[in-house]
């Protein structure tokens, strides 16, 4: 069975990168790792026993030492090992008679990054049909080989439902209890990775599942019996419906050269699989013969696969003849390794076959999504007719096809987009910006939709890669008066189509901007081009004697509109009601001051007093309320179109409390259109931070009612939001440097700094003033908060200010002694006099002690 398995030449394992075969580069050309002063090398010895000797010579005999030196014994059939070694160790091994060669271990790029894009698989992954990318998803490839290392992360890391390897069968031990499809030889894992790996390396069909069939004796990796192969094929047939097996891949053969169709022990099983519409792909062999291929690839219903390289040249080892149609990359292919999580190189038609298997899986996915049925031989013909031609001049003189998966899919897609123009045909439009709409229906993703028209800018593109089935597009063009034709063209990945008929429209001017085309406008007024149509009756307000259609002539009507005129589309208000002095009847003439209340169902939104005798007309059509009271976000209210800056009476606005961590209200009392115009910390222009305890601040008050509703008074405009106020903090920097000495830091408490206005005149028995804490400490300490109201019998202190400085924090750290010396040097004179007295006293006492020490002994002796 020589030739059934292709030897894995050099296997290199890295945690985060791939290192490849570097034969011919000697260790004398190495580059040091500056941090470790070692070089990664691969050491090849003359015989297997020499590995242990060489490892022992440089002290890598125990596992701890091996891990610290990043060493790996390469189990590839070639006696070798990898390690990070110093110059001395490399030189010592170079002189060892057991060492044959030393190579530098260099990181390079995986070859699948070349072979998979070469057959246009990566481009095909981007295609979608009915919302699914074409990656082989839902299809299973049954790989009959030496088993699969399903623990490899690129192959899912597990086996069973929800895993990449969803099932397996041990055809060698089929009649015993010792059933295991784990790969102990390496070949099947390498093949599986090429077909469907999805990790650091991506195979041809990364979305496909793998069904692993072991047909080899794990103790003799060079022999696969025909009976075991046949048993594996039959198992795949029996379980095809369960696992949706649409492809069988067999990278194996007997090494013979068959010039015609053959029949062996597997032929009946191959024929049975093909009869079930399962494509059976088999390696043509590695004999290099150009008139014959191996068995069972020569079975008539099988699909033989031969090998080319990355330049689309036929591989020197590739067996081929007239029975072969397809060529796939098979030279120096890097794929998943059967031990741990590594990768390995290998060449042969064994590597070409899983490339083809992945392509067949993606094609079967596409056909299944389309509801189309094709036989294995028909799919082979599609790939043959759409692939890149490789001519075997001077040998078989035949043409072969290297699969181009993208082109093959394109050749089947005959469904064109259905385009519908949505704008009414023959419609009139007002000159300026005009929206033209079209809809597209397709089973594929719409890649591009274009607008065409008989104006100067006749072509506009819009791209959408996420929509399919029914997609709507809107194009905006600026056009002047005239008559126009237009259409839309839509394209999916392979086809483009227009609407069946062009549409027409006519553009005419609207001199008064009342949204009525001049030739249909009964009252065109160019004196006021911005006039409105308050009641939307088609007659502009300048030509309408009753703008709000309430039965009161505009000359007498001082309240325009009602609750339905207020724009609440961007608010949380479900139903707005407006009452004037308790009455909801707004179709009447109002005089003097009236209390106006806006309500949502039963909760009040806003209230104010409006003096109809002295103020302009109150127009509800200009009012817009924007609000958010969803419990998942901080609440806010913006009321536009009601300016009270020139009125004595101000507005009161109510807002639900929704924020869980908010502690203040921010007021921006100017006309704004959205919450984005307010700062996050309430420190922008015209913004005031309010504590909701009823305290008057800058003319506003805020109070929290029943812990659920804020009431804010004194508003001219209305931009209000909840926010979280954080008091400013101060602290001292820590020491540092000086050989590792570190400082400490502490945070000072927030101390209020109040600034008060002048006291007012005596009004209703009280003097009043406003005081603001510039530090915004939110203090509740009554001793620190200045008075804001005094009875007139008490004399106020003019311009009284309460100012408390923050306590200075004592710096600590390596400079403490220096700080103390500065403090001593700056003592007052009185303290300095005391200090000098203490110094003189201590010196005198010391001198007296010395004198006594000499005199006292002599006195005793006497």
Buried (B, 14 or more C-beta within 10 A) or exposed (E): BEBBBBEBBBBBBBEEEBBBBBEEBEBEEBEEEEEEEBBBBBBBBEEEEBBBEBBEBBEBEEEEBBEEBBBBBBBBEBBBBBBBBBBEBBEBBBEBEBBBBBBBBBEEEBBBBBBBEBBBBBBBBBBBBEEBBBBBBBBBBBBBBBBBBBBBBBBBBBBEEEBBBBBBBBBBBBEEEEBEBBBBBBBBBBBBBBBBBBBBBBBBBBBBBBBBBBBBBBEEBEBBBBBBBBBBBBBBBEBBEEBBBBBBBBBBBBBBBBEEEBBBEBBEBBBBBBEBBBBBBBBBBBBBBBEBBBBBBBBBBBBBBBBBBEEBEBBEBBBBBEBBBBBBBBBBBBBBBBBEBBBBBBBBBBBBBBBBBBBBBBBBBBBBBBEEEBEBBEBBBBBBEBBBEBEBEEBBEBEBBBBBBBBBBBBBBEBBBBBBBBBEEEEEBBBEEBEBBBBBBBBBBBBBBBBBBEBEEEEBEBEBEEBBEEBEBEBEBEBEEEEBEBBBBBBBBBBBBBBEEBBBBBBBBBEBBBEBBBEEBEBBBEEEEEBBBBBEEBBBBBBBEBBBBBEBEBEEBBBBBBBEBBBBEEBBBEEBBBBBEEEEEBEEEBEEBBEBBBBBEEEBBBBBBBEBEEBEEBBBBBBBBBBBBEEEEBBBBBBBBBBBEEBEBBBBBBBBBBBEEBEBBBBBBBBBEEBEBBBEEBEEEEBBBBBBEEBBBEBBBBBBEEEEBBBBBBBBBBBBBBBBBEEEEBEBEBBEEEEEEEBEEEEBEBBBBBEBEEBEEBEEEBBBBBBBBEBBBBBEEEEBBBBBEBEEEEEBEEEBEBEBEBEEBEBBBBBEEEEEEEEEEEEEEEEEEEEEEEEEEEEEEEEEEEEEEEEEEEEEEE
